[in-house]
């Protein structure tokens, strides 16, 4: 589950706290609901990853071309 660990309150630093389901002083309430990515989000993420891979491949191809010219 998701906890906000940055606030330092006892509830977020100790999962077994008796305050586990009470609202902490930093405004968070226990666990955040579990959220699964939508298909649109997955498609977007995969598209971004593909662009990164294509950019990396292009850089490798350019470097290989340079190396071949150098000898």
TIMI-2910 file (N, C-alpha, C, CB; in pm, 1 decimal, decimal comma, always signed):
<rs>
+----------+----------+----------+----------+----------+----------+----------+----------+----------+----------+----------+----------+------+
!      n_x !      n_y !      n_z !     ca_x !     ca_y !     ca_z !      c_x !      c_y !      c_z !     cb_x !     cb_y !     cb_z ! resn !
+----------+----------+----------+----------+----------+----------+----------+----------+----------+----------+----------+----------+------+
!    +83,1 !   -117,5 !     +0,0 !     +0,0 !     +0,0 !     +0,0 !    +87,9 !   +124,3 !     +0,0 !    -94,8 !     -0,5 !   +120,5 !  Unk !
!    +27,9 !   +238,7 !    -22,8 !   +104,0 !   +361,2 !    -33,9 !    +97,6 !   +440,0 !    +95,9 !    +53,0 !   +445,3 !   -149,8 !  Unk !
!   +213,6 !   +482,4 !   +145,3 !   +223,3 !   +569,7 !   +260,3 !   +300,7 !   +693,3 !   +218,6 !   +291,0 !   +498,4 !   +380,7 !  Unk !
!   +269,2 !   +804,9 !   +275,6 !   +347,4 !   +925,7 !   +255,6 !   +455,6 !   +923,3 !   +362,7 !   +258,2 !  +1057,1 !   +263,5 !  Unk !
!   +576,9 !   +887,8 !   +325,4 !   +682,8 !   +872,3 !   +424,1 !   +756,2 !  +1000,9 !   +453,8 !   +779,9 !   +770,1 !   +378,3 !  Unk !
!   +731,9 !  +1105,9 !   +377,5 !   +807,4 !  +1228,8 !   +393,4 !   +766,8 !  +1315,1 !   +510,8 !   +796,2 !  +1307,3 !   +271,8 !  Unk !
!   +648,9 !  +1295,6 !   +569,5 !   +604,1 !  +1386,5 !   +673,8 !   +664,9 !  +1353,4 !   +808,9 !   +454,0 !  +1383,8 !   +683,5 !  Unk !
!   +707,2 !  +1228,7 !   +830,2 !   +773,1 !  +1190,5 !   +954,3 !   +680,5 !  +1163,9 !  +1071,0 !   +867,3 !  +1295,0 !   +992,5 !  Unk !
!   +549,9 !  +1171,5 !  +1051,0 !   +459,8 !  +1143,3 !  +1162,5 !   +465,1 !   +994,8 !  +1195,4 !   +314,7 !  +1187,0 !  +1129,3 !  Unk !
!   +425,1 !   +960,1 !  +1316,3 !   +434,1 !   +821,7 !  +1362,5 !   +355,5 !   +726,5 !  +1274,0 !   +384,6 !   +811,0 !  +1504,9 !  Unk !
!   +241,0 !   +770,7 !  +1224,5 !   +158,9 !   +682,7 !  +1142,1 !   +232,3 !   +641,7 !  +1014,6 !    +27,0 !   +751,1 !  +1106,9 !  Unk !
!   +311,6 !   +733,0 !   +957,0 !   +379,0 !   +703,1 !   +832,7 !   +513,9 !   +637,4 !   +853,1 !   +395,4 !   +827,3 !   +753,4 !  Unk !
!   +571,6 !   +648,4 !   +970,7 !   +700,1 !   +584,8 !   +996,2 !   +683,1 !   +449,4 !  +1063,7 !   +787,1 !   +675,0 !  +1081,8 !  Unk !
!   +566,3 !   +422,6 !  +1118,4 !   +540,9 !   +296,2 !  +1186,0 !   +406,1 !   +243,3 !  +1139,2 !   +544,1 !   +313,0 !  +1341,2 !  Unk !
!   +409,6 !   +147,8 !  +1046,5 !   +285,3 !    +95,2 !   +989,0 !   +195,9 !    +29,2 !  +1092,8 !   +317,0 !     -4,1 !   +879,8 !  Unk !
!   +252,6 !    -14,6 !  +1204,4 !   +172,8 !    -84,5 !  +1304,9 !   +121,1 !    +10,0 !  +1412,2 !   +254,4 !   -195,0 !  +1368,9 !  Unk !
!   +127,3 !   +136,9 !  +1385,5 !    +79,6 !   +236,8 !  +1479,3 !    -68,0 !   +214,9 !  +1510,0 !   +102,5 !   +377,4 !  +1423,9 !  Unk !
!   -107,2 !   +248,6 !  +1631,8 !   -248,9 !   +237,0 !  +1667,3 !   -331,8 !   +340,3 !  +1592,6 !   -268,2 !   +253,5 !  +1818,8 !  Unk !
!   -267,8 !   +444,2 !  +1539,3 !   -337,2 !   +548,6 !  +1463,8 !   -351,5 !   +512,0 !  +1317,4 !   -263,9 !   +680,5 !  +1476,7 !  Unk !
!   -326,5 !   +389,3 !  +1283,4 !   -314,3 !   +345,2 !  +1144,0 !   -425,9 !   +395,5 !  +1052,2 !   -311,5 !   +195,7 !  +1139,7 !  Unk !
!   -548,3 !   +398,6 !  +1098,7 !   -658,4 !   +438,7 !  +1012,1 !   -711,3 !   +577,6 !  +1045,4 !   -770,2 !   +338,3 !  +1021,6 !  Unk !
!   -645,9 !   +646,7 !  +1137,4 !   -685,9 !   +782,2 !  +1169,7 !   -609,0 !   +880,1 !  +1083,5 !   -663,7 !   +811,8 !  +1318,2 !  Unk !
!   -663,8 !   +997,4 !  +1067,4 !   -595,5 !  +1099,7 !   +988,5 !   -476,5 !  +1153,1 !  +1066,4 !   -692,0 !  +1214,6 !   +951,2 !  Unk !
!   -362,0 !  +1161,9 !   +999,8 !   -241,6 !  +1211,5 !  +1066,3 !   -238,0 !  +1363,6 !  +1059,1 !   -114,2 !  +1151,0 !  +1002,2 !  Unk !
!   -142,1 !  +1421,1 !  +1127,8 !   -132,0 !  +1566,5 !  +1132,7 !    -95,0 !  +1627,4 !   +998,5 !    -30,8 !  +1607,2 !  +1235,8 !  Unk !
!    -39,6 !  +1548,3 !   +906,8 !     -1,0 !  +1603,5 !   +776,6 !   -114,9 !  +1594,1 !   +675,6 !   +122,1 !  +1530,8 !   +722,6 !  Unk !
!   -230,5 !  +1544,4 !   +716,4 !   -347,6 !  +1545,7 !   +630,1 !   -371,8 !  +1418,7 !   +550,9 !   -336,5 !  +1656,9 !   +537,2 !  Unk !
!   -291,3 !  +1316,1 !   +570,5 !   -312,7 !  +1189,8 !   +499,4 !   -401,0 !  +1099,2 !   +583,4 !   -177,6 !  +1119,9 !   +467,2 !  Unk !
!   -471,2 !  +1011,2 !   +521,7 !   -561,7 !   +921,5 !   +592,6 !   -524,8 !   +778,3 !   +560,8 !   -708,7 !   +949,5 !   +555,2 !  Unk !
!   -456,7 !   +712,3 !   +650,6 !   -424,2 !   +571,7 !   +634,0 !   -364,7 !   +538,8 !   +499,1 !   -545,3 !   +489,8 !   +654,9 !  Unk !
!   -415,4 !   +433,9 !   +438,0 !   -368,2 !   +389,1 !   +307,5 !   -441,3 !   +461,5 !   +195,5 !   -386,1 !   +238,1 !   +293,0 !  Unk !
!   -369,3 !   +487,9 !    +88,3 !   -435,1 !   +538,9 !    -32,0 !   -500,5 !   +421,1 !   -101,8 !   -333,8 !   +612,5 !   -127,2 !  Unk !
!   -610,8 !   +443,6 !   -169,6 !   -672,8 !   +331,6 !   -239,9 !   -580,6 !   +282,2 !   -350,8 !   -810,0 !   +372,4 !   -297,8 !  Unk !
!   -579,9 !   +153,5 !   -373,6 !   -497,0 !    +96,1 !   -478,7 !   -551,6 !   +142,0 !   -613,2 !   -493,6 !    -59,8 !   -469,5 !  Unk !
!   -462,2 !   +182,3 !   -702,5 !   -502,2 !   +234,7 !   -832,6 !   -422,9 !   +164,1 !   -940,5 !   -481,5 !   +387,8 !   -840,3 !  Unk !
!   -491,6 !   +107,0 !  -1035,0 !   -427,7 !    +42,0 !  -1148,5 !   -428,3 !   +139,2 !  -1266,0 !   -499,8 !    -91,6 !  -1185,4 !  Unk !
!   -319,2 !   +138,3 !  -1346,1 !   -315,6 !   +229,1 !  -1460,9 !   -421,3 !   +191,8 !  -1564,4 !   -176,7 !   +228,0 !  -1525,3 !  Unk !
!   -474,4 !   +293,0 !  -1630,6 !   -572,3 !   +269,3 !  -1736,5 !   -498,4 !   +223,6 !  -1861,7 !   -657,0 !   +397,5 !  -1765,3 !  Unk !
!   -569,3 !   +168,4 !  -1955,9 !   -505,7 !   +124,3 !  -2080,1 !   -446,0 !   +243,6 !  -2154,0 !   -607,2 !    +50,4 !  -2170,3 !  Unk !
!   -510,5 !   +359,5 !  -2145,1 !   -457,2 !   +479,8 !  -2209,6 !   -323,4 !   +520,1 !  -2148,0 !   -557,6 !   +595,7 !  -2198,3 !  Unk !
!   -314,3 !   +508,8 !  -2014,7 !   -188,4 !   +541,1 !  -1947,5 !    -78,4 !   +442,8 !  -1986,8 !   -207,5 !   +540,7 !  -1795,4 !  Unk !
!   -111,8 !   +317,3 !  -1996,3 !    -14,3 !   +215,4 !  -2037,0 !    +32,2 !   +241,7 !  -2179,7 !    -75,1 !    +73,3 !  -2025,7 !  Unk !
!    -61,3 !   +273,2 !  -2268,5 !    -26,6 !   +303,3 !  -2408,4 !    +66,3 !   +423,9 !  -2413,9 !   -154,4 !   +329,8 !  -2493,0 !  Unk !
!    +35,3 !   +528,2 !  -2338,1 !   +119,1 !   +648,6 !  -2334,9 !   +258,4 !   +615,8 !  -2284,2 !    +55,3 !   +756,8 !  -2246,8 !  Unk !
!   +265,3 !   +540,0 !  -2175,4 !   +394,3 !   +503,1 !  -2117,3 !   +476,9 !   +418,9 !  -2215,1 !   +373,3 !   +426,3 !  -1985,8 !  Unk !
!   +413,3 !   +324,4 !  -2279,5 !   +483,6 !   +240,9 !  -2376,5 !   +529,4 !   +322,2 !  -2496,7 !   +394,3 !   +126,1 !  -2422,2 !  Unk !
!   +448,2 !   +417,5 !  -2540,6 !   +485,7 !   +504,9 !  -2650,9 !   +607,4 !   +589,7 !  -2616,0 !   +369,0 !   +594,5 !  -2689,1 !  Unk !
!   +608,6 !   +642,3 !  -2493,1 !   +724,0 !   +719,8 !  -2447,4 !   +849,2 !   +632,8 !  -2441,6 !   +696,1 !   +781,6 !  -2309,5 !  Unk !
!   +833,9 !   +511,2 !  -2392,2 !   +946,3 !   +418,7 !  -2383,4 !   +999,5 !   +384,5 !  -2522,5 !   +904,7 !   +291,0 !  -2309,5 !  Unk !
!   +910,6 !   +363,7 !  -2617,8 !   +951,1 !   +334,5 !  -2755,5 !  +1031,0 !   +450,8 !  -2813,5 !   +827,7 !   +305,4 !  -2843,5 !  Unk !
!   +986,5 !   +572,9 !  -2788,2 !  +1059,0 !   +690,7 !  -2836,9 !  +1199,9 !   +695,7 !  -2777,6 !   +981,9 !   +819,9 !  -2802,1 !  Unk !
!  +1211,3 !   +663,4 !  -2648,6 !  +1342,6 !   +661,9 !  -2583,7 !  +1432,4 !   +556,3 !  -2647,4 !  +1328,2 !   +635,4 !  -2432,4 !  Unk !
!  +1377,5 !   +438,5 !  -2672,2 !  +1455,5 !   +331,0 !  -2734,5 !  +1499,2 !   +369,0 !  -2874,9 !  +1374,4 !   +201,4 !  -2738,5 !  Unk !
!  +1409,3 !   +429,3 !  -2951,1 !  +1443,4 !   +470,5 !  -3087,2 !  +1553,0 !   +576,7 !  -3086,4 !  +1319,0 !   +523,6 !  -3159,6 !  Unk !
!  +1546,0 !   +668,1 !  -2991,8 !  +1648,9 !   +771,7 !  -2979,0 !  +1783,1 !   +709,1 !  -2943,2 !  +1608,5 !   +875,8 !  -2872,4 !  Unk !
!  +1781,0 !   +614,8 !  -2853,1 !  +1903,5 !   +546,6 !  -2813,6 !  +1962,0 !   +467,8 !  -2930,5 !  +1877,0 !   +453,6 !  -2694,9 !  Unk !
!  +1877,5 !   +399,2 !  -3005,5 !  +1923,7 !   +322,3 !  -3121,8 !  +1985,6 !   +415,5 !  -3225,6 !  +1806,9 !   +242,2 !  -3184,6 !  Unk !
!  +1924,7 !   +530,9 !  -3245,9 !  +1978,4 !   +627,3 !  -3341,8 !  +2117,2 !   +673,0 !  -3298,6 !  +1884,1 !   +748,5 !  -3356,0 !  Unk !
!  +2134,2 !   +700,1 !  -3170,7 !  +2263,7 !   +740,5 !  -3117,6 !  +2368,5 !   +632,2 !  -3136,6 !  +2251,7 !   +775,4 !  -2970,7 !  Unk !
!  +2330,7 !   +508,0 !  -3116,6 !  +2422,7 !   +395,6 !  -3135,7 !  +2461,7 !   +383,3 !  -3282,7 !  +2358,8 !   +263,8 !  -3086,0 !  Unk !
!  +2363,9 !   +396,3 !  -3371,1 !  +2392,2 !   +389,5 !  -3515,1 !  +2488,8 !   +500,2 !  -3556,1 !  +2261,4 !   +400,1 !  -3596,9 !  Unk !
!  +2467,9 !   +621,4 !  -3504,2 !  +2557,1 !   +733,1 !  -3537,0 !  +2698,4 !   +707,7 !  -3485,0 !  +2502,5 !   +864,3 !  -3478,6 !  Unk !
!  +2708,8 !   +655,2 !  -3365,7 !  +2840,5 !   +625,5 !  -3307,9 !  +2911,0 !   +517,1 !  -3387,5 !  +2827,0 !   +582,4 !  -3161,1 !  Unk !
!  +2838,8 !   +414,2 !  -3427,9 !  +2898,4 !   +307,9 !  -3510,3 !  +2950,0 !   +363,3 !  -3642,1 !  +2796,1 !   +196,6 !  -3537,1 !  Unk !
!  +2873,5 !   +451,3 !  -3702,5 !  +2914,9 !   +512,9 !  -3829,6 !  +3044,3 !   +590,6 !  -3809,2 !  +2803,5 !   +606,6 !  -3885,2 !  Unk !
!  +3053,1 !   +668,1 !  -3699,4 !  +3174,0 !   +743,8 !  -3668,2 !  +3293,4 !   +650,8 !  -3647,6 !  +3152,1 !   +830,0 !  -3543,5 !  Unk !
!  +3271,0 !   +544,5 !  -3574,3 !  +3379,7 !   +450,5 !  -3544,4 !  +3431,6 !   +383,1 !  -3671,7 !  +3331,8 !   +343,8 !  -3444,4 !  Unk !
!  +3340,3 !   +350,4 !  -3763,1 !  +3379,9 !   +287,4 !  -3887,7 !  +3462,2 !   +382,9 !  -3973,4 !  +3257,1 !   +240,1 !  -3964,5 !  Unk !
!  +3426,9 !   +512,5 !  -3971,4 !  +3500,1 !   +613,6 !  -4048,3 !  +3642,0 !   +632,4 !  -3991,5 !  +3423,0 !   +748,7 !  -4047,1 !  Unk !
!  +3653,4 !   +622,2 !  -3858,4 !  +3782,0 !   +642,0 !  -3791,2 !  +3877,4 !   +526,0 !  -3816,1 !  +3760,8 !   +659,9 !  -3641,5 !  Unk !
!  +3821,9 !   +414,2 !  -3847,1 !  +3913,5 !   +307,4 !  -3882,4 !  +3896,0 !   +180,3 !  -3816,5 !  +4042,2 !   +347,1 !  -3859,3 !  Unk !
+----------+----------+----------+----------+----------+----------+----------+----------+----------+----------+----------+----------+------+
</rs>
